[in-house]
Protein backbone atom coordinates (compact mmCIF):
# COMPACT_ATOMS: atom_id res chain seq x y z
CA UNK A 1 0.00 0.00 0.00
CA UNK A 2 1.29 3.45 -0.96
CA UNK A 3 0.92 6.44 1.36
CA UNK A 4 0.01 9.71 -0.37
CA UNK A 5 0.40 13.09 1.31
CA UNK A 6 -2.30 15.32 -0.18
CA UNK A 7 -1.02 18.90 -0.48
CA UNK A 8 -4.07 20.44 1.15
CA UNK A 9 -5.35 21.05 4.67
CA UNK A 10 -8.93 20.63 3.43
CA UNK A 11 -10.18 17.46 5.14
CA UNK A 12 -13.18 17.26 2.78
CA UNK A 13 -10.92 17.17 -0.29
CA UNK A 14 -8.70 14.50 1.29
CA UNK A 15 -11.77 12.38 2.07
CA UNK A 16 -13.02 12.80 -1.52
CA UNK A 17 -9.66 11.70 -2.95
CA UNK A 18 -9.46 8.75 -0.55
CA UNK A 19 -12.98 7.66 -1.55
CA UNK A 20 -12.14 7.70 -5.26
CA UNK A 21 -8.74 6.01 -4.97
CA UNK A 22 -10.03 3.33 -2.63
CA UNK A 23 -8.75 1.47 0.44
CA UNK A 24 -5.52 0.17 -1.10
CA UNK A 25 -4.04 3.68 -0.88
CA UNK A 26 -3.56 5.63 2.34
CA UNK A 27 -4.21 9.37 1.95
CA UNK A 28 -3.22 11.87 4.64
CA UNK A 29 -3.70 15.63 4.82
CA UNK A 30 -0.99 18.26 4.90
CA UNK A 31 -2.38 19.38 8.27
CA UNK A 32 -0.24 16.68 9.92
CA UNK A 33 2.77 18.88 9.04
CA UNK A 34 2.08 22.33 10.51
CA UNK A 35 5.39 23.75 9.26
CA UNK A 36 4.94 22.75 5.61
CA UNK A 37 5.72 25.63 3.19
CA UNK A 38 3.33 27.19 0.71
CA UNK A 39 4.29 27.12 -2.96
CA UNK A 40 4.23 30.24 -5.13
CA UNK A 41 1.79 29.35 -7.91
CA UNK A 42 3.29 31.34 -10.77
CA UNK A 43 3.41 28.68 -13.50
CA UNK A 44 1.59 29.23 -16.80
CA UNK A 45 -0.56 26.09 -16.63
CA UNK A 46 -2.59 24.04 -14.17
CA UNK A 47 -0.10 21.19 -14.53
CA UNK A 48 2.82 23.54 -13.86
CA UNK A 49 1.23 24.87 -10.66
CA UNK A 50 0.34 21.38 -9.45
CA UNK A 51 3.91 20.24 -10.01
CA UNK A 52 5.26 23.30 -8.17
CA UNK A 53 3.04 22.57 -5.16
CA UNK A 54 4.06 18.93 -5.07
CA UNK A 55 7.78 19.66 -5.59
CA UNK A 56 7.78 22.31 -2.86
CA UNK A 57 6.31 19.91 -0.31
CA UNK A 58 8.48 16.99 -1.44
CA UNK A 59 11.69 19.02 -1.20
CA UNK A 60 10.79 20.24 2.29
CA UNK A 61 9.64 16.81 3.43
CA UNK A 62 12.92 15.28 2.24
CA UNK A 63 14.66 17.14 5.06
CA UNK A 64 12.65 15.19 7.65
CA UNK A 65 12.25 12.00 5.64
CA UNK A 66 13.61 9.90 8.47
CA UNK A 67 10.56 10.88 10.50
CA UNK A 68 7.99 10.02 7.86
CA UNK A 69 6.76 7.25 5.65
CA UNK A 70 5.36 9.11 2.68
CA UNK A 71 5.67 7.53 -0.75
CA UNK A 72 4.14 10.27 -2.91
CA UNK A 73 2.99 13.88 -2.73
CA UNK A 74 -0.28 14.56 -4.52
CA UNK A 75 -1.12 18.15 -5.44
CA UNK A 76 -3.74 19.61 -7.72
CA UNK A 77 -4.56 22.88 -9.42
CA UNK A 78 -7.80 23.66 -11.16
CA UNK A 79 -9.92 26.43 -12.58
CA UNK A 80 -12.51 27.56 -15.08
CA UNK A 81 -11.85 28.09 -18.79
CA UNK A 82 -14.41 30.12 -20.77
CA UNK A 83 -14.11 29.92 -24.55
CA UNK A 84 -15.58 33.37 -25.24
CA UNK A 85 -12.85 34.83 -22.98
CA UNK A 86 -10.03 32.93 -24.71
CA UNK A 87 -9.73 30.51 -21.82
CA UNK A 88 -9.92 33.03 -18.98
CA UNK A 89 -10.01 33.04 -16.03
CA UNK A 90 -7.93 29.85 -16.30
CA UNK A 91 -5.01 29.67 -13.88
CA UNK A 92 -6.20 33.01 -12.43
CA UNK A 93 -9.60 31.60 -11.44
CA UNK A 94 -9.18 32.17 -7.69
CA UNK A 95 -8.00 35.76 -8.14
CA UNK A 96 -9.94 36.73 -11.27
CA UNK A 97 -11.56 39.89 -9.85
CA UNK A 98 -8.47 40.79 -7.82
CA UNK A 99 -6.35 40.94 -10.98
CA UNK A 100 -7.81 44.39 -11.56
CA UNK A 101 -6.44 45.50 -8.19
CA UNK A 102 -3.14 43.56 -8.34
CA UNK A 103 -3.92 41.92 -4.99
CA UNK A 104 -4.31 38.31 -3.81
CA UNK A 105 -7.30 36.03 -4.17
CA UNK A 106 -10.78 37.52 -4.47
CA UNK A 107 -14.14 36.43 -3.12
CA UNK A 108 -16.36 34.00 -5.00
CA UNK A 109 -19.00 36.70 -5.31
CA UNK A 110 -16.56 39.16 -6.88
CA UNK A 111 -15.20 36.55 -9.29
CA UNK A 112 -18.69 35.55 -10.38
CA UNK A 113 -19.75 39.17 -10.79
CA UNK A 114 -16.76 39.91 -13.03
CA UNK A 115 -17.42 36.81 -15.12
CA UNK A 116 -21.06 37.77 -15.66
CA UNK A 117 -20.07 41.33 -16.53
CA UNK A 118 -17.60 40.17 -19.18
CA UNK A 119 -20.18 37.78 -20.67
CA UNK A 120 -23.07 40.25 -20.48
CA UNK A 121 -23.77 40.37 -24.22
CA UNK A 122 -22.66 36.83 -25.05
CA UNK A 123 -25.53 34.48 -26.09
CA UNK A 124 -25.94 30.99 -24.65
CA UNK A 125 -24.48 29.23 -27.69
CA UNK A 126 -21.19 31.07 -27.16
CA UNK A 127 -20.97 30.59 -23.37
CA UNK A 128 -19.23 27.20 -23.52
CA UNK A 129 -16.76 26.53 -20.71
CA UNK A 130 -15.06 23.79 -18.76
CA UNK A 131 -13.57 23.13 -15.38
CA UNK A 132 -10.00 21.83 -15.75
CA UNK A 133 -8.00 19.97 -13.11
CA UNK A 134 -4.37 18.82 -13.13
CA UNK A 135 -3.12 16.41 -10.47
CA UNK A 136 0.60 15.99 -9.93
CA UNK A 137 1.91 12.82 -8.30
CA UNK A 138 5.43 13.47 -7.06
CA UNK A 139 7.55 10.57 -5.75
CA UNK A 140 9.56 10.97 -2.58
CA UNK A 141 12.19 8.92 -4.40
CA UNK A 142 13.55 12.01 -6.17
CA UNK A 143 15.14 9.96 -8.93
CA UNK A 144 11.71 8.93 -10.19
CA UNK A 145 9.64 10.95 -12.65
CA UNK A 146 6.52 12.84 -11.53
CA UNK A 147 3.25 12.06 -13.27
CA UNK A 148 0.44 14.46 -14.16
CA UNK A 149 -3.19 13.39 -14.60
CA UNK A 150 -5.64 15.89 -16.11
CA UNK A 151 -9.42 15.94 -16.28
CA UNK A 152 -12.11 18.29 -17.55
CA UNK A 153 -15.84 18.78 -17.13
CA UNK A 154 -17.51 20.48 -20.09
CA UNK A 155 -20.49 22.81 -19.77
CA UNK A 156 -21.58 26.42 -20.13
CA UNK A 157 -21.94 29.60 -18.08
CA UNK A 158 -25.46 30.60 -17.02
CA UNK A 159 -26.77 34.18 -16.99
CA UNK A 160 -27.23 34.33 -13.20
CA UNK A 161 -26.12 32.30 -10.17
CA UNK A 162 -28.27 29.34 -9.15
CA UNK A 163 -28.06 27.14 -6.06
CA UNK A 164 -26.60 27.44 -2.59
CA UNK A 165 -24.15 24.54 -2.64
CA UNK A 166 -20.59 24.27 -3.88
CA UNK A 167 -18.12 27.13 -4.07
CA UNK A 168 -16.27 29.27 -6.59
CA UNK A 169 -17.98 29.38 -9.95
CA UNK A 170 -20.31 26.45 -9.16
CA UNK A 171 -23.52 28.58 -9.13
CA UNK A 172 -22.83 29.70 -12.72
CA UNK A 173 -21.56 26.46 -14.26
CA UNK A 174 -24.06 24.13 -15.95
CA UNK A 175 -22.34 20.81 -16.77
CA UNK A 176 -23.06 19.19 -20.14
CA UNK A 177 -26.08 16.89 -19.98
CA UNK A 178 -27.63 18.66 -16.99
CA UNK A 179 -29.99 21.58 -16.54
CA UNK A 180 -28.87 22.37 -12.98
CA UNK A 181 -25.75 24.20 -11.90
CA UNK A 182 -22.96 22.54 -9.96
CA UNK A 183 -24.31 24.41 -6.92
CA UNK A 184 -27.72 22.76 -7.38
CA UNK A 185 -26.65 19.21 -8.24
CA UNK A 186 -25.17 18.34 -4.86
CA UNK A 187 -21.87 16.78 -3.86
CA UNK A 188 -22.77 13.22 -4.83
CA UNK A 189 -23.33 14.12 -8.49
CA UNK A 190 -20.58 16.71 -8.62
CA UNK A 191 -17.96 14.35 -7.19
CA UNK A 192 -18.89 11.81 -9.86
CA UNK A 193 -18.65 14.07 -12.93
CA UNK A 194 -16.26 16.81 -11.85
CA UNK A 195 -12.94 17.66 -13.41
CA UNK A 196 -11.15 16.44 -10.28
CA UNK A 197 -13.05 13.15 -10.41
CA UNK A 198 -11.98 12.68 -14.04
CA UNK A 199 -8.31 13.32 -13.19
CA UNK A 200 -8.46 11.05 -10.16
CA UNK A 201 -10.04 8.29 -12.24
CA UNK A 202 -6.96 8.35 -14.47
CA UNK A 203 -4.70 8.17 -11.43
CA UNK A 204 -6.77 5.32 -10.01
CA UNK A 205 -6.39 3.41 -13.27
CA UNK A 206 -2.61 3.64 -12.84
CA UNK A 207 -2.80 1.92 -9.46
CA UNK A 208 -1.83 -1.70 -9.15
CA UNK A 209 -4.20 -4.18 -7.52
CA UNK A 210 -2.39 -3.71 -4.24
CA UNK A 211 -2.35 0.07 -4.50
CA UNK A 212 1.32 0.19 -5.42
CA UNK A 213 2.13 2.99 -7.81
CA UNK A 214 5.00 2.47 -10.19
CA UNK A 215 6.70 5.50 -11.71
CA UNK A 216 9.45 5.02 -14.31
C-alpha positions in Angstrom: 0.0 0.0 0.0 1.3 3.5 -1.0 0.9 6.4 1.4 0.0 9.7 -0.4 0.4 13.1 1.3 -2.3 15.3 -0.2 -1.0 18.9 -0.5 -4.1 20.4 1.2 -5.4 21.1 4.7 -8.9 20.6 3.4 -10.2 17.5 5.1 -13.2 17.3 2.8 -10.9 17.2 -0.3 -8.7 14.5 1.3 -11.8 12.4 2.1 -13.0 12.8 -1.5 -9.7 11.7 -2.9 -9.5 8.8 -0.5 -13.0 7.7 -1.6 -12.1 7.7 -5.3 -8.7 6.0 -5.0 -10.0 3.3 -2.6 -8.7 1.5 0.4 -5.5 0.2 -1.1 -4.0 3.7 -0.9 -3.6 5.6 2.3 -4.2 9.4 2.0 -3.2 11.9 4.6 -3.7 15.6 4.8 -1.0 18.3 4.9 -2.4 19.4 8.3 -0.2 16.7 9.9 2.8 18.9 9.0 2.1 22.3 10.5 5.4 23.8 9.3 4.9 22.8 5.6 5.7 25.6 3.2 3.3 27.2 0.7 4.3 27.1 -3.0 4.2 30.2 -5.1 1.8 29.4 -7.9 3.3 31.3 -10.8 3.4 28.7 -13.5 1.6 29.2 -16.8 -0.6 26.1 -16.6 -2.6 24.0 -14.2 -0.1 21.2 -14.5 2.8 23.5 -13.9 1.2 24.9 -10.7 0.3 21.4 -9.4 3.9 20.2 -10.0 5.3 23.3 -8.2 3.0 22.6 -5.2 4.1 18.9 -5.1 7.8 19.7 -5.6 7.8 22.3 -2.9 6.3 19.9 -0.3 8.5 17.0 -1.4 11.7 19.0 -1.2 10.8 20.2 2.3 9.6 16.8 3.4 12.9 15.3 2.2 14.7 17.1 5.1 12.7 15.2 7.6 12.3 12.0 5.6 13.6 9.9 8.5 10.6 10.9 10.5 8.0 10.0 7.9 6.8 7.2 5.6 5.4 9.1 2.7 5.7 7.5 -0.7 4.1 10.3 -2.9 3.0 13.9 -2.7 -0.3 14.6 -4.5 -1.1 18.1 -5.4 -3.7 19.6 -7.7 -4.6 22.9 -9.4 -7.8 23.7 -11.2 -9.9 26.4 -12.6 -12.5 27.6 -15.1 -11.9 28.1 -18.8 -14.4 30.1 -20.8 -14.1 29.9 -24.6 -15.6 33.4 -25.2 -12.8 34.8 -23.0 -10.0 32.9 -24.7 -9.7 30.5 -21.8 -9.9 33.0 -19.0 -10.0 33.0 -16.0 -7.9 29.9 -16.3 -5.0 29.7 -13.9 -6.2 33.0 -12.4 -9.6 31.6 -11.4 -9.2 32.2 -7.7 -8.0 35.8 -8.1 -9.9 36.7 -11.3 -11.6 39.9 -9.9 -8.5 40.8 -7.8 -6.4 40.9 -11.0 -7.8 44.4 -11.6 -6.4 45.5 -8.2 -3.1 43.6 -8.3 -3.9 41.9 -5.0 -4.3 38.3 -3.8 -7.3 36.0 -4.2 -10.8 37.5 -4.5 -14.1 36.4 -3.1 -16.4 34.0 -5.0 -19.0 36.7 -5.3 -16.6 39.2 -6.9 -15.2 36.6 -9.3 -18.7 35.5 -10.4 -19.7 39.2 -10.8 -16.8 39.9 -13.0 -17.4 36.8 -15.1 -21.1 37.8 -15.7 -20.1 41.3 -16.5 -17.6 40.2 -19.2 -20.2 37.8 -20.7 -23.1 40.2 -20.5 -23.8 40.4 -24.2 -22.7 36.8 -25.0 -25.5 34.5 -26.1 -25.9 31.0 -24.7 -24.5 29.2 -27.7 -21.2 31.1 -27.2 -21.0 30.6 -23.4 -19.2 27.2 -23.5 -16.8 26.5 -20.7 -15.1 23.8 -18.8 -13.6 23.1 -15.4 -10.0 21.8 -15.8 -8.0 20.0 -13.1 -4.4 18.8 -13.1 -3.1 16.4 -10.5 0.6 16.0 -9.9 1.9 12.8 -8.3 5.4 13.5 -7.1 7.5 10.6 -5.7 9.6 11.0 -2.6 12.2 8.9 -4.4 13.6 12.0 -6.2 15.1 10.0 -8.9 11.7 8.9 -10.2 9.6 10.9 -12.7 6.5 12.8 -11.5 3.2 12.1 -13.3 0.4 14.5 -14.2 -3.2 13.4 -14.6 -5.6 15.9 -16.1 -9.4 15.9 -16.3 -12.1 18.3 -17.5 -15.8 18.8 -17.1 -17.5 20.5 -20.1 -20.5 22.8 -19.8 -21.6 26.4 -20.1 -21.9 29.6 -18.1 -25.5 30.6 -17.0 -26.8 34.2 -17.0 -27.2 34.3 -13.2 -26.1 32.3 -10.2 -28.3 29.3 -9.2 -28.1 27.1 -6.1 -26.6 27.4 -2.6 -24.2 24.5 -2.6 -20.6 24.3 -3.9 -18.1 27.1 -4.1 -16.3 29.3 -6.6 -18.0 29.4 -9.9 -20.3 26.4 -9.2 -23.5 28.6 -9.1 -22.8 29.7 -12.7 -21.6 26.5 -14.3 -24.1 24.1 -16.0 -22.3 20.8 -16.8 -23.1 19.2 -20.1 -26.1 16.9 -20.0 -27.6 18.7 -17.0 -30.0 21.6 -16.5 -28.9 22.4 -13.0 -25.7 24.2 -11.9 -23.0 22.5 -10.0 -24.3 24.4 -6.9 -27.7 22.8 -7.4 -26.6 19.2 -8.2 -25.2 18.3 -4.9 -21.9 16.8 -3.9 -22.8 13.2 -4.8 -23.3 14.1 -8.5 -20.6 16.7 -8.6 -18.0 14.3 -7.2 -18.9 11.8 -9.9 -18.6 14.1 -12.9 -16.3 16.8 -11.8 -12.9 17.7 -13.4 -11.1 16.4 -10.3 -13.0 13.2 -10.4 -12.0 12.7 -14.0 -8.3 13.3 -13.2 -8.5 11.0 -10.2 -10.0 8.3 -12.2 -7.0 8.3 -14.5 -4.7 8.2 -11.4 -6.8 5.3 -10.0 -6.4 3.4 -13.3 -2.6 3.6 -12.8 -2.8 1.9 -9.5 -1.8 -1.7 -9.2 -4.2 -4.2 -7.5 -2.4 -3.7 -4.2 -2.3 0.1 -4.5 1.3 0.2 -5.4 2.1 3.0 -7.8 5.0 2.5 -10.2 6.7 5.5 -11.7 9.5 5.0 -14.3 
